[in-house]
Amino acid sequence: MTGKIAIIGGNNFTGNALGKRLYEEGYDFIVVDIERPPSLPKEVPFYKVDLTQTTADAILANIFKTEEIKTVIHMAFLENPTHNLSMQHELEVIGTLYLTHACAEAGIEKIIMKSSTMVYGAHPDNPNFLTEEHPARGTPSYPFVQDMVEAEKIMMRFKEKHPEVSVTILRLATIIGPEIDYYITRILSRAAVPILMGYDPLYQIIHEEDAVEVFLVALRSDKEGIFNVAGEGLLPVTSILKILGRVPIPIFHPVAYPLVDSLWLAGISPVPGAHLDYIRYLWVADTQKIKDVMGFWGEYDIKSTLEKFFAGWRARKMGFTL
């Protein structure tokens, strides 16, 4: 039903893990990125394409036509905040624009795009649960989030112009698991973790395996739209740290923001000060829509996900692999 698939941005954790699953299940697919994923089977065609190039749309369109691609999975987004904001913008925003041009030119029938629940923004007036109907306000001072917001807008404008194309945007909660390694897992791997004094918002996560599984569910489904995706359950930030055996270090928030910004500029902090909004205010996404429409629940709840992450961290610290 999906036809031949192209994964755009396959050389990151989620893209690489999805490629493994597609290969194991016998899907016909290709991978497009600037570097070939190291674990990608040699039988799977790989195309080196830089989405920041001005000719990327023409190159992609030619690849799609040559390979007879019908479905595109767009995962070309950075997993970590970067100091190179111009590159990030070119990759995620302009790159998404080039990709939509190529999809229109090549007659792509289905697009699945990876996004994040962070696009809602962490704001003091957020409701207890953010549905897909709530606006993606983002965080204006945080380009890591704002570029995802802009990429979503480009994809939805494409959908308006091409209603015949099935477009699905999956907004994933924070991904945690024993194998994934990015800024959140690095923060949670530390013995002591800074928090904001007087703030302890509820937090939601999704296990790395469920984060991959939901793309397979979307591939098989004939439904489309925007969907929030997260594991069952919520916990305050301090409870998450307690489960992981981490020591919370409360910092007065007027001090924390400039301090973290200074550490970010010095290359010590994995995130800038703007990220602190996400441990200060509530930004919990309602996941009922994907349960009702696609029947996706996920295998892991928040506690089992944290336990799996902790087990993986402890095994690596002892020199073992799971």
C-alpha positions in Angstrom: 0.0 0.0 0.0 2.9 2.4 0.7 4.8 1.6 -2.5 8.6 2.2 -2.4 9.7 4.4 0.5 12.4 7.1 0.8 13.7 7.9 4.3 15.0 11.5 4.3 17.5 11.9 7.1 18.2 8.3 7.9 21.6 8.9 9.6 20.2 9.7 13.0 18.9 7.4 15.8 15.3 7.3 14.8 16.0 7.2 11.1 18.6 4.4 11.5 16.3 2.4 13.8 13.4 2.8 11.4 15.6 1.6 8.5 16.5 -1.5 10.4 12.8 -2.3 11.0 11.8 -1.6 7.4 14.6 -4.0 6.2 13.6 -6.7 8.7 10.0 -6.5 7.5 10.8 -6.6 3.9 9.9 -3.1 2.8 11.4 -1.7 -0.4 13.1 1.6 0.5 16.0 3.9 0.0 17.8 6.3 2.4 18.9 9.9 1.7 21.3 11.8 3.9 24.7 13.4 3.8 26.3 10.2 5.2 25.3 6.6 4.9 24.1 5.2 8.2 26.8 2.8 9.4 24.3 -0.1 10.1 22.4 0.2 6.9 22.4 -3.1 5.0 24.4 -2.8 1.8 21.4 -4.0 -0.2 19.6 -0.8 0.6 20.3 2.0 -1.9 21.8 5.2 -0.4 21.9 8.6 -1.9 24.1 11.4 -0.6 22.1 14.6 -0.8 22.6 17.8 1.2 19.3 19.5 1.8 20.9 22.8 2.2 22.1 22.9 -1.4 20.0 25.1 -3.7 19.7 22.2 -6.2 18.4 19.8 -3.6 14.8 19.9 -4.8 15.8 18.9 -8.4 18.2 16.2 -7.1 15.5 14.7 -4.9 12.9 14.8 -7.6 15.2 13.0 -9.9 15.9 10.3 -7.3 12.2 9.9 -6.5 11.3 9.4 -10.2 14.2 7.1 -10.9 13.5 4.9 -7.8 9.7 5.2 -8.3 9.2 6.4 -4.8 5.6 6.7 -3.6 6.1 7.4 0.2 8.5 9.8 1.8 9.4 9.8 5.5 10.9 13.1 6.4 13.3 12.8 9.4 16.0 15.3 8.5 15.9 17.2 11.7 18.7 17.7 14.2 18.5 15.7 17.4 20.5 18.2 19.4 20.5 22.0 19.7 23.4 23.5 17.7 25.4 26.7 17.8 25.2 26.8 14.0 21.8 28.3 13.7 22.1 29.2 10.0 22.9 25.6 9.1 20.0 24.4 11.2 17.6 26.8 9.5 18.8 25.8 6.1 18.5 22.1 6.8 15.2 22.1 8.6 13.2 25.0 7.1 14.7 25.5 3.6 15.4 21.8 3.3 11.7 21.0 4.1 10.7 23.5 1.4 13.0 21.8 -1.1 11.6 18.4 -0.2 8.0 19.5 -0.7 9.0 20.9 -4.2 10.5 17.5 -5.0 7.5 15.6 -3.8 5.2 17.7 -5.9 7.4 17.3 -9.0 7.7 13.5 -8.5 4.1 12.9 -7.7 4.7 11.5 -4.2 1.5 10.0 -2.8 2.3 9.9 1.0 4.5 11.9 3.3 5.1 11.2 7.0 7.1 13.9 8.9 8.8 13.6 12.2 8.1 16.5 14.6 8.0 17.1 18.3 5.5 18.0 21.0 8.0 20.8 21.8 6.4 22.8 19.0 3.5 23.7 21.3 6.0 25.6 23.5 6.2 25.5 27.2 4.1 28.4 28.4 2.5 29.4 31.8 -1.0 29.5 30.2 -0.9 26.1 28.6 -3.8 23.8 29.4 -3.3 20.6 31.2 -3.4 18.7 27.9 -2.5 20.1 24.5 -4.5 18.6 21.7 -3.6 18.8 18.0 -6.1 21.6 17.8 -4.0 23.9 19.9 -1.6 26.2 18.1 2.1 25.3 17.8 3.3 28.5 19.5 6.8 27.2 20.0 9.4 29.2 21.9 10.5 32.3 20.0 13.8 32.5 21.8 14.7 28.9 21.0 15.6 28.3 17.3 15.9 24.5 17.9 12.1 24.6 18.4 11.1 27.4 16.1 12.6 25.8 13.0 10.5 22.7 13.7 7.4 25.0 13.9 8.3 26.6 10.6 9.0 23.2 8.9 5.5 22.1 10.0 3.9 25.2 8.5 5.7 24.6 5.2 4.4 21.0 5.2 0.8 22.1 5.9 0.9 24.7 3.2 2.1 22.0 0.8 -0.9 19.9 1.9 -3.3 22.8 1.2 -1.9 23.1 -2.4 -1.8 19.3 -2.9 -4.8 17.8 -1.1 -4.4 14.6 -3.1 -1.2 13.9 -1.1 -1.6 12.1 2.2 0.4 14.1 4.8 1.0 12.9 8.4 2.9 14.8 11.0 3.9 12.8 14.1 4.7 15.1 17.1 6.8 12.8 19.4 7.3 13.5 23.1 10.9 13.3 24.5 12.4 10.0 23.3 14.2 8.0 26.0 15.7 4.5 25.9 18.7 2.3 26.5 20.2 2.9 23.1 19.5 6.5 22.1 22.2 9.1 22.9 21.4 12.7 22.6 21.1 15.8 24.8 18.3 14.6 27.1 19.8 11.2 27.8 23.2 12.9 28.4 21.6 15.3 30.9 19.8 12.4 32.7 23.0 10.4 32.8 24.6 12.9 35.1 24.7 12.3 38.9 23.2 15.7 39.6 20.7 17.5 37.4 19.7 21.2 37.7 16.1 22.0 38.1 14.3 25.3 38.7 13.5 26.2 42.2 9.7 26.3 42.8 8.9 24.5 39.5 8.1 20.8 39.1 5.9 20.4 36.0 4.5 17.1 34.8 6.6 15.5 32.1 5.9 12.9 29.4 8.2 10.7 27.4 8.2 7.9 24.8 10.3 4.8 24.6 12.7 4.7 21.6 11.1 1.5 20.3 7.6 3.0 20.4 9.0 6.1 18.6 10.0 3.9 15.7 6.9 1.7 15.9 4.6 4.6 15.4 6.1 5.4 12.0 5.3 1.8 10.9 1.8 2.3 12.1 1.5 5.5 10.1 2.9 3.7 7.1 0.3 1.0 7.2 -2.6 3.4 8.0 -4.8 5.2 5.4 -5.4 8.0 7.9 -3.6 11.3 7.8 -3.2 14.5 9.8 -1.3 15.8 12.9 -0.9 13.3 15.8 0.7 13.7 19.2 2.6 10.6 20.3 3.8 9.8 23.8 3.9 6.9 26.3 1.3 6.4 28.9 1.6 8.2 32.2 3.0 11.5 33.5 5.5 12.2 36.3 6.9 15.4 37.8 10.5 16.2 36.9 11.7 15.5 40.4 10.0 12.0 40.4 11.8 11.2 37.1 15.1 12.1 38.7 14.3 10.1 41.8 13.6 7.0 39.7 16.9 7.4 37.9 18.8 8.0 41.2 19.8 11.5 40.2 20.2 14.4 42.6 18.2 17.5 41.7 20.0 20.8 42.1 17.4 23.6 42.5 18.5 26.9 41.0 16.6 30.2 41.3 15.3 30.8 37.7 16.5 34.4 37.3 20.0 33.0 37.9 19.5 29.7 35.9 18.8 31.2 32.5 21.9 33.4 32.1 24.0 30.7 33.8 22.9 28.0 31.4 23.4 30.4 28.5 26.9 31.1 29.6 27.6 27.3 29.9 26.1 26.8 26.4 28.3 29.4 24.8 31.3 27.8 26.5 30.4 24.4 25.1 29.7 22.9 28.6 25.9 22.8 28.6 24.1 20.6 25.9 21.2 23.1 25.8 20.8 26.9 25.9 19.0 28.8 28.6 15.7 28.9 26.6 15.4 25.1 27.1 14.7 25.7 30.8 11.2 26.7 29.9 10.6 23.0 29.3 11.3 22.1 32.9 9.5 25.2 34.2 6.1 25.1 32.5 3.6 22.4 31.5 3.6 21.2 27.9 1.9 17.8 28.1 0.3 16.6 24.8 -3.0 14.7 24.6 -2.5 11.4 22.7 -6.1 10.3 22.4 -6.3 11.1 18.7 -3.7 8.6 17.5 -5.3 6.0 19.7 -8.7 6.5 18.2 -7.6 7.1 14.6 -4.7 4.7 14.2 -5.0 2.4 17.2 -1.5 3.2 18.5 -0.9 2.9 22.2 2.7 2.0 22.5 4.2 -0.8 24.6 6.0 1.2 27.3 4.6 3.5 29.9 6.7 6.3 31.5 8.0 4.2 34.4 9.0 1.2 32.3 10.7 3.5 29.8 12.7 5.1 32.6 13.6 1.7 34.0 14.8 0.5 30.5 16.9 3.7 30.1 18.4 3.3 33.6 19.3 -0.3 32.9 21.0 0.6 29.7 22.9 3.4 31.3 24.1 1.2 34.2 25.1 -1.6 31.8 27.2 0.9 29.7 28.8 2.3 32.8 29.9 -1.3 33.8 31.2 -1.9 30.3 28.4 -4.0 29.0 25.9 -3.6 26.2 22.3 -4.7 26.3 
